[in-house]
């Protein structure tokens, strides 16, 4: 039972950290970000295992993580408000070629990020060519041209 409680605590702690870090945290993972994730996973493993390196404990931890993930996805299906809390909502960060600075600052997005997405998706070179830019739930930027 202790393993289940540890797994649940770690699951919700990691969820909270990444939720507070914002949508853009893992949208474009750099080499350093990847190494940092590996370090975090090693640190997390030490807290989960607690000297019990048995196969049974590993199975219990895996089942707990998957069970929590399935449980939360079911919560999101039956309670739409939970979806917004757990995964956020798409956010318009540019409208009619004008950046919405407060939202961009809160989400740590700059004009260069929007222009990069505009070039990649539609070959657009200027903000004025964009009707809307939306920061999606997964941290990617969608661009709707004029």
N, C-alpha and C positions, 0 to 999 in steps of 0.2 A: 504494500500500500504506500510505503514511503516513496518508492520509485514513481508511482503515478502522481503523487503530490509534487514531487520535484519536477517531473516532466510538465505538469500543468503550470507550475510557477514559471518555469523557463519559457514555455510557449507564450504565456501572456506578457512576460517581461520583454521578450524579443519583439512581440507584436507592438507593444507600447513604444519601445525605443524606435522602431522603424516608422511607426505612425507619427511620432513627434518629429522625427527627422525629415519628414515630408515626402511627397510623391517623387521628387526628382532624385532621391538618394540612390536608388538602384536602377534608374532608367538607362543610364550610360555608365556601365561599370568599367573603370580604368584598371590598370594592372595593380595599382596601389589598393584600390577598393577591393579587388579580388583577394589580395594578400590579407587585408584587414578582415574580410569575411572568414578566411581560413583561421586566423588568430582567434576570432570570436568563437568559431565552432570548436576549437581546441579548448578554450576556456569554458565553454558551455558543457562540453563533454566531461570535464573534470568535476563539475558540479552535479551532473546527472548520475554518473557512475558511482561515486562515493565508495570506492574499494570493492564494489560488486561487479566484477568483470564477467559474470556468467552469461551464457547465451539466453537464459530465461529472462534476466534483467534487460538485456538488449531488446528482446521481443516485446516485453512489457512497455518499454519506452517507445518503441516504434508504434505499437498499437495505440498508446495514449496520444501520441502526436497526430496520427491519422484520425483517430476518433474525435479529437478536439477540432481538427480541421473540418471533418464531415459535419460535426455538430454545429459549428459556426456557420457553415454553408446552408444548413437546414434552417437555422435561425434567420439568416438573411432572406431565405425564400418565403418564410411565413410571416416575418415582421420586417416590412420594407424600411422602417426607421433604423433597424439594426444594420442594414446594408450601408447606410450613410455613415454610421459611426465606425463600423469595422473597415470599410474600404474607401470612404470618402465619396465625392461626386466629381464629375467633370467640371472644370472651372474655366470660364471665358477670361483670358488674360489680355486679349487685344480685340477691339471692336472698331470696325470701319477705319482700319489703319492706325488707330490710336491706342498705344499701350495703356493698360489699366495698372498704373504703377504700384498702387497699394497691394493688389493681389500678386503682382509679380514679385514684389519685395518679400511678401509673406511666404511665397513658395520658392524663393531663391531662383527665379528665372530672370534672365535679362534679354534685351532685344536681340543679342547675337544668337541666343538659343532659338528664338522664334524665326529669325532669318535663316538659320541653318536648316530648320525643319521645312521652311518654305522653299528653299533651294532644292532640298532632297526630294520633296514630295511633288512640287509643281514647277520648279525652275524659276521661281519668283525671286527678285533681287531687292525689292523695296517693301517696307511696311505698308505703304500706301496701296500696294497691289493685293493686300490681304483684307478680306471682309471680317473674318473671325479667326482667332487662334485660340485653341482650347487645350488646356492642360488636362489630359485624360487621367483616369483613375490609376493607370499603370505608370504614370510619370512621363509618358511620351506626349509630344505636342502635335495636335492635328491642326491643319491649316485649311481654311475654306477661302479660295481666291474670290476676288470681286468678279 
